[in-house]
Amino acid sequence: MEKLLQDRVVLVMGAGSCGPGWGNGKAAAVAYAREGLINTPMIYEDEEYMALYGGREKFVAVRDAMCPTGKMGDAWDIANAAVFLASDRARYINGVILPVDGGLNLAK
């Protein structure tokens, strides 16, 4: 593993955590978790929020429809991007912000 990660720095942060003050990624990830389109257990924690959509299934359908790919991403999508950036295949990729958002940034 040490050999794999030699000369690689990969910082993974949540939705909305890039830009001014992006160093506080954890706080931003928590603050914007509802706004992002990543399907994690965290988005289902607030029952009142789920009720606004008429339940969990409708909530997922609405959020899937918001995403240009037609489906929310999941934690594996984020993990796969991080693994790629840490790999030798990404050896010449430096200093970039890589949105893993299913094209949501392009749709705005």
MDTraj code that builds the backbone (N, CA, C; nanometers):
import mdtraj as md
import numpy as np

residues = "MET GLU LYS LEU LEU GLN ASP ARG VAL VAL LEU VAL MET GLY ALA GLY SER CYS GLY PRO GLY TRP GLY ASN GLY LYS ALA ALA ALA VAL ALA TYR ALA ARG GLU GLY LEU ILE ASN THR PRO MET ILE TYR GLU ASP GLU GLU TYR MET ALA LEU TYR GLY GLY ARG GLU LYS PHE VAL ALA VAL ARG ASP ALA MET CYS PRO THR GLY LYS MET GLY ASP ALA TRP ASP ILE ALA ASN ALA ALA VAL PHE LEU ALA SER ASP ARG ALA ARG TYR ILE ASN GLY VAL ILE LEU PRO VAL ASP GLY GLY LEU ASN LEU ALA LYS".split()
xyz = np.array([
    [0.0826, -0.1195, 0.0000],
    [0.0000, 0.0000, 0.0000],
    [0.0867, 0.1253, 0.0000],
    [0.1986, 0.1231, 0.0751],
    [0.2865, 0.2383, 0.0779],
    [0.3364, 0.2717, -0.0619],
    [0.3745, 0.1685, -0.1370],
    [0.4232, 0.1885, -0.2733],
    [0.3139, 0.2503, -0.3606],
    [0.1906, 0.2014, -0.3456],
    [0.0789, 0.2516, -0.4249],
    [0.0561, 0.4006, -0.4007],
    [0.0647, 0.4434, -0.2763],
    [0.0336, 0.5819, -0.2411],
    [0.1554, 0.6740, -0.2422],
    [0.2725, 0.6228, -0.2798],
    [0.3916, 0.7057, -0.2839],
    [0.3718, 0.8214, -0.3817],
    [0.4031, 0.9412, -0.3392],
    [0.3906, 1.0620, -0.4204],
    [0.2471, 1.0963, -0.4581],
    [0.1493, 1.0512, -0.3801],
    [0.0092, 1.0818, -0.4091],
    [-0.0541, 1.1476, -0.2866],
    [-0.1268, 1.2527, -0.3104],
    [-0.2063, 1.3146, -0.2062],
    [-0.3471, 1.3267, -0.2618],
    [-0.4412, 1.2596, -0.1977],
    [-0.5801, 1.2638, -0.2420],
    [-0.6631, 1.3124, -0.1245],
    [-0.7309, 1.4239, -0.1430],
    [-0.8180, 1.4794, -0.0409],
    [-0.9614, 1.4659, -0.0905],
    [-1.0419, 1.3897, -0.0190],
    [-1.1807, 1.3669, -0.0577],
    [-1.2695, 1.4489, 0.0346],
    [-1.3547, 1.5320, -0.0265],
    [-1.4443, 1.6159, 0.0528],
    [-1.5843, 1.6064, -0.0040],
    [-1.6807, 1.6443, 0.0769],
    [-1.8205, 1.6328, 0.0377],
    [-1.8681, 1.7444, -0.0523],
    [-1.9906, 1.7294, -0.0989],
    [-2.0527, 1.8274, -0.1875],
    [-2.0512, 1.9651, -0.1248],
    [-2.0209, 2.0649, -0.2051],
    [-2.0219, 2.2021, -0.1572],
    [-1.8994, 2.2398, -0.0770],
    [-1.8012, 2.1510, -0.0676],
    [-1.6874, 2.1792, 0.0191],
    [-1.5705, 2.2410, -0.0540],
    [-1.5825, 2.2666, -0.1831],
    [-1.4743, 2.3294, -0.2571],
    [-1.5049, 2.4769, -0.2755],
    [-1.4030, 2.5556, -0.2828],
    [-1.4202, 2.6991, -0.2976],
    [-1.3618, 2.7689, -0.1770],
    [-1.3985, 2.8942, -0.1556],
    [-1.3430, 2.9676, -0.0414],
    [-1.3677, 2.8927, 0.0888],
    [-1.2633, 2.8762, 0.1650],
    [-1.2758, 2.8070, 0.2924],
    [-1.2904, 2.6561, 0.2786],
    [-1.2467, 2.5994, 0.1669],
    [-1.2681, 2.4566, 0.1422],
    [-1.1893, 2.3673, 0.2346],
    [-1.1006, 2.4240, 0.3156],
    [-1.0229, 2.3430, 0.4087],
    [-1.1097, 2.2769, 0.5145],
    [-1.2272, 2.3299, 0.5400],
    [-1.3159, 2.2718, 0.6398],
    [-1.4144, 2.1775, 0.5704],
    [-1.3622, 2.0762, 0.5034],
    [-1.4421, 1.9857, 0.4226],
    [-1.5474, 1.9080, 0.4988],
    [-1.5158, 1.8627, 0.6197],
    [-1.6126, 1.7825, 0.6946],
    [-1.7361, 1.8648, 0.7299],
    [-1.7151, 1.9854, 0.7777],
    [-1.8294, 2.0702, 0.8133],
    [-1.9133, 2.1012, 0.6905],
    [-1.8488, 2.1277, 0.5792],
    [-1.9230, 2.1574, 0.4565],
    [-1.9985, 2.0344, 0.4086],
    [-1.9365, 1.9172, 0.4184],
    [-2.0031, 1.7945, 0.3746],
    [-2.1299, 1.7701, 0.4548],
    [-2.1239, 1.7937, 0.5848],
    [-2.2419, 1.7763, 0.6688],
    [-2.3466, 1.8815, 0.6352],
    [-2.3033, 2.0058, 0.6173],
    [-2.3972, 2.1141, 0.5901],
    [-2.4688, 2.0971, 0.4569],
    [-2.4024, 2.0396, 0.3590],
    [-2.4598, 2.0279, 0.2259],
    [-2.5066, 1.8868, 0.1913],
    [-2.5092, 1.7974, 0.2861],
    [-2.5440, 1.6579, 0.2569],
    [-2.6815, 1.6460, 0.1931],
    [-2.7770, 1.7243, 0.2383],
    [-2.9120, 1.7189, 0.1813],
    [-2.9156, 1.7697, 0.0378],
    [-2.8261, 1.8625, 0.0052],
    [-2.8282, 1.9250, -0.1266],
    [-2.7594, 1.8407, -0.2322],
    [-2.6639, 1.7575, -0.1916],
    [-2.5915, 1.6752, -0.2871],
    [-2.6766, 1.5593, -0.3361],
    [-2.6280, 1.4912, -0.4369],
    [-2.7028, 1.3801, -0.4928],
    [-2.6259, 1.2502, -0.4756],
    [-2.5717, 1.2302, -0.3574],
    [-2.5030, 1.1059, -0.3231],
    [-2.5930, 1.0299, -0.2268],
    [-2.6257, 0.9085, -0.2640],
    [-2.7164, 0.8252, -0.1853],
    [-2.6401, 0.7590, -0.0709],
    [-2.6544, 0.8157, 0.0472],
    [-2.5925, 0.7618, 0.1681],
    [-2.6998, 0.7546, 0.2770],
    [-2.6760, 0.6777, 0.3819],
    [-2.7740, 0.6706, 0.4907],
    [-2.8064, 0.8068, 0.5523],
    [-2.7136, 0.9001, 0.5446],
    [-2.7330, 1.0312, 0.6062],
    [-2.8535, 1.1058, 0.5483],
    [-2.8830, 1.0871, 0.4199],
    [-2.9917, 1.1634, 0.3592],
    [-3.1291, 1.1174, 0.4062],
    [-3.1366, 1.0040, 0.4717],
    [-3.2660, 0.9502, 0.5172],
    [-3.2921, 0.9725, 0.6659],
    [-3.1991, 1.0362, 0.7364],
    [-3.2096, 1.0478, 0.8815],
    [-3.3245, 1.1365, 0.9297],
    [-3.3587, 1.2385, 0.8552],
    [-3.4609, 1.3343, 0.8981],
    [-3.5978, 1.2909, 0.8439],
    [-3.6799, 1.2349, 0.9296],
    [-3.8118, 1.1837, 0.8885],
    [-3.9030, 1.2957, 0.8369],
    [-3.8937, 1.4143, 0.8976],
    [-3.9756, 1.5265, 0.8520],
    [-3.9374, 1.5655, 0.7094],
    [-3.8104, 1.5622, 0.6809],
    [-3.7612, 1.5932, 0.5468],
    [-3.8125, 1.4895, 0.4467],
    [-3.8111, 1.3635, 0.4859],
    [-3.8639, 1.2564, 0.4004],
    [-4.0133, 1.2770, 0.3752],
    [-4.0841, 1.3209, 0.4771],
    [-4.2291, 1.3412, 0.4657],
    [-4.2627, 1.4515, 0.3643],
    [-4.1746, 1.5502, 0.3493],
    [-4.1973, 1.6566, 0.2509],
    [-4.2085, 1.6007, 0.1093],
    [-4.1432, 1.4898, 0.0863],
    [-4.1446, 1.4262, -0.0458],
    [-4.2493, 1.3164, -0.0563],
    [-4.3168, 1.2862, 0.0536],
    [-4.4160, 1.1795, 0.0517],
    [-4.3573, 1.0420, 0.0763],
    [-4.2444, 1.0388, 0.1439],
    [-4.1825, 0.9111, 0.1782],
    [-4.0503, 0.8878, 0.1067],
    [-3.9846, 0.7844, 0.1515],
    [-3.8489, 0.7538, 0.1055],
    [-3.8430, 0.7216, -0.0445],
    [-3.9352, 0.6424, -0.0948],
    [-3.9306, 0.6024, -0.2355],
    [-3.9495, 0.7217, -0.3291],
    [-4.0423, 0.8109, -0.2947],
    [-4.0639, 0.9296, -0.3768],
    [-3.9450, 1.0247, -0.3674],
    [-3.8877, 1.0331, -0.2489],
    [-3.7687, 1.1150, -0.2279],
    [-3.6561, 1.0698, -0.3212],
    [-3.6316, 0.9392, -0.3252],
    [-3.5264, 0.8847, -0.4113],
    [-3.5596, 0.9107, -0.5582],
    [-3.6845, 0.8936, -0.5962],
    [-3.7248, 0.9164, -0.7355],
    [-3.7023, 1.0618, -0.7775],
    [-3.7374, 1.1552, -0.6900],
    [-3.7191, 1.2974, -0.7203],
    [-3.5714, 1.3300, -0.7337],
    [-3.4923, 1.2803, -0.6408],
    [-3.3486, 1.3098, -0.6450],
    [-3.2799, 1.2408, -0.7626],
    [-3.3227, 1.1204, -0.7953],
    [-3.2673, 1.0540, -0.9140],
    [-3.2973, 1.1367, -1.0386],
    [-3.4188, 1.1890, -1.0482],
    [-3.4590, 1.2683, -1.1647],
    [-3.3813, 1.3996, -1.1743],
    [-3.3338, 1.4531, -1.0632],
    [-3.2564, 1.5772, -1.0629],
    [-3.1183, 1.5586, -1.1240],
    [-3.0688, 1.4374, -1.1221],
    [-2.9330, 1.4084, -1.1675],
    [-2.9322, 1.3803, -1.3177],
    [-2.8432, 1.4449, -1.3934],
    [-2.8380, 1.4226, -1.5378],
    [-2.8188, 1.2760, -1.5778],
    [-2.7570, 1.1974, -1.4943],
    [-2.7374, 1.0558, -1.5264],
    [-2.8614, 0.9730, -1.4940],
    [-2.9606, 1.0353, -1.4273],
    [-3.0849, 0.9662, -1.3939],
    [-3.0789, 0.8868, -1.2661],
    [-2.9671, 0.8935, -1.1953],
    [-2.9523, 0.8179, -1.0708],
    [-2.8537, 0.8906, -0.9806],
    [-2.8869, 0.8971, -0.8520],
    [-2.7919, 0.9516, -0.7560],
    [-2.6685, 0.8640, -0.7513],
    [-2.5563, 0.9261, -0.7238],
    [-2.4346, 0.8495, -0.7015],
    [-2.4373, 0.7875, -0.5632],
    [-2.3397, 0.7023, -0.5347],
    [-2.3272, 0.6451, -0.4007],
    [-2.1820, 0.6546, -0.3551],
    [-2.1566, 0.6052, -0.2370],
    [-2.0224, 0.6156, -0.1798],
    [-1.9179, 0.5480, -0.2679],
    [-1.9561, 0.4444, -0.3402],
    [-1.8607, 0.3761, -0.4292],
    [-1.8138, 0.4681, -0.5415],
    [-1.8995, 0.5560, -0.5884],
    [-1.8585, 0.6492, -0.6931],
    [-1.7471, 0.7409, -0.6424],
    [-1.7607, 0.7872, -0.5208],
    [-1.6582, 0.8720, -0.4595],
    [-1.5304, 0.7915, -0.4369],
    [-1.5458, 0.6711, -0.3821],
    [-1.4302, 0.5858, -0.3547],
    [-1.3540, 0.5517, -0.4821],
    [-1.4261, 0.5197, -0.5888],
    [-1.3591, 0.4860, -0.7146],
    [-1.2788, 0.6034, -0.7693],
    [-1.3303, 0.7243, -0.7567],
    [-1.2560, 0.8420, -0.8012],
    [-1.1290, 0.8598, -0.7178],
    [-1.1405, 0.8406, -0.5865],
    [-1.0238, 0.8544, -0.4986],
    [-0.9182, 0.7491, -0.5295],
    [-0.9613, 0.6262, -0.5528],
    [-0.8669, 0.5188, -0.5859],
    [-0.7966, 0.5501, -0.7184],
    [-0.8731, 0.5979, -0.8164],
    [-0.8117, 0.6357, -0.9436],
    [-0.7060, 0.7434, -0.9227],
    [-0.7405, 0.8492, -0.8487],
    [-0.6450, 0.9586, -0.8279],
    [-0.5200, 0.9134, -0.7533],
    [-0.5331, 0.8108, -0.6707],
    [-0.4188, 0.7584, -0.5968],
    [-0.3377, 0.6583, -0.6793],
    [-0.3865, 0.6224, -0.7952],
    [-0.3205, 0.5198, -0.8764],
    [-0.2154, 0.5790, -0.9691],
    [-0.1333, 0.4911, -1.0263],
    [-0.0335, 0.5328, -1.1238],
    [-0.0975, 0.5884, -1.2508],
    [-0.2193, 0.5482, -1.2813],
    [-0.2870, 0.5991, -1.4009],
    [-0.3140, 0.7490, -1.3918],
    [-0.3168, 0.8015, -1.2719],
    [-0.3414, 0.9445, -1.2523],
    [-0.2128, 1.0190, -1.2182],
    [-0.1002, 0.9635, -1.2554],
    [0.0289, 1.0188, -1.2126],
    [0.0535, 1.1619, -1.2589],
    [-0.0110, 1.2052, -1.3650],
    [0.0115, 1.3389, -1.4172],
    [-0.1054, 1.4330, -1.3902],
    [-0.1955, 1.3892, -1.3062],
    [-0.3090, 1.4720, -1.2669],
    [-0.2739, 1.5345, -1.1322],
    [-0.2638, 1.6648, -1.1301],
    [-0.2215, 1.7359, -1.0095],
    [-0.3045, 1.8618, -0.9890],
    [-0.3354, 1.8906, -0.8650],
    [-0.3975, 2.0173, -0.8287],
    [-0.5337, 2.0430, -0.8905],
    [-0.6128, 1.9404, -0.9072],
    [-0.7445, 1.9580, -0.9669],
    [-0.8544, 1.9340, -0.8647],
    [-0.9674, 1.9937, -0.8901],
    [-1.0890, 1.9624, -0.8164],
    [-1.1710, 1.8765, -0.9106],
    [-1.1989, 1.7545, -0.8701],
    [-1.2708, 1.6598, -0.9541],
    [-1.4113, 1.6408, -0.8990],
    [-1.5098, 1.7065, -0.9585],
    [-1.6476, 1.6846, -0.9113],
    [-1.6928, 1.5431, -0.9469],
    [-1.7390, 1.4716, -0.8496],
    [-1.7976, 1.3386, -0.8724],
    [-1.9458, 1.3560, -0.8441],
    [-2.0165, 1.4075, -0.9451],
    [-2.1551, 1.4497, -0.9232],
    [-2.2506, 1.4071, -1.0346],
    [-2.2081, 1.3157, -1.1189],
    [-2.2970, 1.2672, -1.2240],
    [-2.3353, 1.3742, -1.3256],
    [-2.2570, 1.4800, -1.3368],
    [-2.2851, 1.5871, -1.4316],
    [-2.3722, 1.6977, -1.3757],
    [-2.3994, 1.6955, -1.2462],
    [-2.4865, 1.7956, -1.1861],
    [-2.4339, 1.9373, -1.2059],
    [-2.3013, 1.9564, -1.1943],
    [-2.2438, 2.0897, -1.2166],
    [-2.2695, 2.1413, -1.3567],
    [-2.2727, 2.0532, -1.4537],
    [-2.2944, 2.0933, -1.5922],
    [-2.4406, 2.1295, -1.6182],
    [-2.5295, 2.0743, -1.5387],
    [-2.6730, 2.0964, -1.5590],
    [-2.7204, 2.2289, -1.5022],
    [-2.6392, 2.2939, -1.4193],
    [-2.6817, 2.4189, -1.3549],
    [-2.6760, 2.5347, -1.4511],
])
top = md.Topology()
chain = top.add_chain()
for i, resn in enumerate(residues, 1):
    res = top.add_residue(resn, chain, resSeq=i)
    for name in ("N", "CA", "C"):
        top.add_atom(name, md.element.get_by_symbol(name[0]), res)
traj = md.Trajectory(xyz[None], top)
